[in-house]
């Protein structure tokens, strides 16, 4: 893990096309802006974990039985 000190208005570059902007610092809170290509998903950690848990639960759930359609129906 890289730990850096930044001031409000400064940036951190991740590769060639991702920029982390330090927008504002108030007390213990830091406002961060993230500029990334649309192909790169950007989530808050708690949202990312919730999505992963939902996906895991969906995979583990028993699949609903689909109705069988005979060739004569329809």
N, C-alpha and C positions, 0 to 999 in steps of 0.2 A: 504494500500500500504506500502510495506517495502522499505525504502530508505537506501542504504548502500554506503559507500565509498570504492572504490577498486582502486588499482594501477595496472599499466600495468603488465601483467603476473599473476595476481591473478584470482581466479575463484569464481563463485557462484553456489552452488548446488541447484537444484530444484528436490526434491524427491530423489529417488535412481538412476535414469538413465538419468537425464538431467543436463548438465553442461554448464554454461555460462562462456566463457573465455574472459577476458579483454585483447585484443591483443595489442592495441596501443592507446595512448592518445596524440593528437596534437591539441593544442588550445582548441576550443569548440567541437572538433570531437572525438568520441570514436569508435574504431574498436572493434566489438564484434564478437566472434565465438560462435556458439551454437551447442553443441553435444547432439543429441537426437535420440531416436529410429526412424526408418523409418515410423513407424505407427503414429508418432506425427507430424502433419503438422507445419511447421515453415515459416511464411511469414512476410515481412515488412508490417507495418500497411496500407500504401497506396495501396499495392497490395491486401491485405485482404479485404479492403473496396471496391475496384474495382470489385473483384470477387463476393462479396455479392450483389453489385448493379446489376451486370450482371445477377446473378441468380434470383434476385427479378424481374427484367424486363422480363426474360424468362418465369417466372411463371405467370406474369400478362398479357402477350401477348395472343392475341386470337389464339387458336390452329388452325393450317391449316387444312382444310377439307381434309380428306383422301378419295381417290376414293373407291367406293364400287365395289367389285368384285363379280359377280354373280357366282353361282355354275357351269354354263354352259361355262364360260370362262376358258381359261387357259391351 
